[in-house]
Amino acid sequence: MISLASYNIHRCFGTDRKYLPERIAEVLQALDSDIIALQEVDMRLLVDGRPQLDFFAHTLRMTGVSGANVQDHRGHFGNALLTRLPVLAVRRIDLSVRRFEPRGAIDTDMLFGDLPIRVVATHLGLNAAERRLQVRHLLHALEDESGTAACIVLGDFNEWKPGGGALRALHRRFGRALPLRTFPSRFPLLPLDRIWVWPRPARHRLRTYATPLTRLASDHLPIRAEVAWPPEALHLPVGARQKGDPPNS
């Protein structure tokens, strides 16, 4: 079984407006996940003289993979991955849409035991038309199966419509992701953060991680999943329909 999490850390500024990366690190420790996708990691802000991702990787004894969307003379800002698994390859997908904030995705190959898996972490834009273009570009990039048998797509998708909007194409490809309310963290109303797993696992537990600390540490709640694939499912091509799947909507 593999454990996954996604967390928009809001640059380590909590709902009390305090900059406390140590508080985020405490949440990450509690998530205790093999793979953690992070959004709004600000490498321009230091923690004990180290960029945020380096601090988290060192504290959790995990490998950090950076995916900058914005870069200037002070450093970069954007997506990141933390993982306990061996990282075989790293690619970066540019999802920027003209006139909007730069966006992207980290596209990696990892090894879970002897199973090669593809892990894609992203943070989509705030505009509906922008998100539709970004999902189209993301799915085009995923057409290259990259030699992996399983695929995970996770992050902050900024889409509050549970079954519609830009996510329809992702639902058609990977099946519906359970919409868990994650924003705002103090009184969560909107399901902005999602995890898709392919092929459909035999066991797939997904939950928000809501505690007094997570309601304070960031404006999003983290989500966490535990996944196990049946061996026979791993021979399906990415996006293929499985027995018992609902028809595409």
FENTA-V51258 format. One record per residue. N is the residue number from 0. NEAR is the number of other C-alpha atoms within 8 Angstrom. Layout:
N,NEAR + N,NEAR
This chain:
0,6 + 1,9 + 2,12 + 3,12 + 4,13 + 5,16 + 6,15 + 7,14 + 8,15 + 9,12 + 10,7 + 11,13 + 12,14 + 13,13 + 14,10 + 15,6 + 16,6 + 17,7 + 18,7 + 19,10 + 20,10 + 21,6 + 22,10 + 23,12 + 24,11 + 25,8 + 26,10 + 27,9 + 28,8 + 29,6 + 30,9 + 31,7 + 32,11 + 33,10 + 34,12 + 35,12 + 36,14 + 37,15 + 38,15 + 39,11 + 40,15 + 41,11 + 42,11 + 43,9 + 44,7 + 45,9 + 46,9 + 47,5 + 48,5 + 49,8 + 50,12 + 51,13 + 52,11 + 53,9 + 54,11 + 55,11 + 56,12 + 57,8 + 58,8 + 59,9 + 60,7 + 61,11 + 62,10 + 63,12 + 64,7 + 65,10 + 66,11 + 67,11 + 68,11 + 69,8 + 70,9 + 71,6 + 72,4 + 73,6 + 74,8 + 75,12 + 76,13 + 77,14 + 78,19 + 79,16 + 80,14 + 81,13 + 82,12 + 83,9 + 84,10 + 85,8 + 86,9 + 87,8 + 88,7 + 89,9 + 90,7 + 91,9 + 92,10 + 93,7 + 94,11 + 95,10 + 96,11 + 97,4 + 98,4 + 99,8 + 100,7 + 101,9 + 102,13 + 103,16 + 104,14 + 105,17 + 106,12 + 107,12 + 108,14 + 109,13 + 110,12 + 111,10 + 112,4 + 113,5 + 114,8 + 115,12 + 116,13 + 117,14 + 118,13 + 119,12 + 120,15 + 121,14 + 122,13 + 123,11 + 124,12 + 125,7 + 126,6 + 127,10 + 128,6 + 129,11 + 130,12 + 131,11 + 132,9 + 133,12 + 134,12 + 135,9 + 136,9 + 137,10 + 138,9 + 139,8 + 140,8 + 141,7 + 142,6 + 143,6 + 144,7 + 145,6 + 146,5 + 147,11 + 148,13 + 149,12 + 150,13 + 151,12 + 152,11 + 153,14 + 154,16 + 155,14 + 156,11 + 157,10 + 158,11 + 159,7 + 160,7 + 161,7 + 162,7 + 163,7 + 164,9 + 165,11 + 166,11 + 167,10 + 168,9 + 169,12 + 170,11 + 171,10 + 172,8 + 173,12 + 174,9 + 175,9 + 176,8 + 177,7 + 178,9 + 179,12 + 180,11 + 181,16 + 182,14 + 183,11 + 184,13 + 185,8 + 186,6 + 187,10 + 188,8 + 189,10 + 190,14 + 191,14 + 192,17 + 193,15 + 194,12 + 195,11 + 196,11 + 197,11 + 198,13 + 199,7 + 200,12 + 201,8 + 202,8 + 203,9 + 204,7 + 205,9 + 206,8 + 207,11 + 208,10 + 209,9 + 210,6 + 211,6 + 212,9 + 213,14 + 214,14 + 215,12 + 216,14 + 217,16 + 218,15 + 219,14 + 220,17 + 221,14 + 222,15 + 223,14 + 224,12 + 225,12 + 226,13 + 227,10 + 228,12 + 229,8 + 230,6 + 231,5 + 232,10 + 233,10 + 234,7 + 235,8 + 236,6 + 237,11 + 238,8 + 239,7 + 240,5 + 241,5 + 242,4 + 243,4 + 244,7 + 245,4 + 246,4 + 247,5 + 248,4
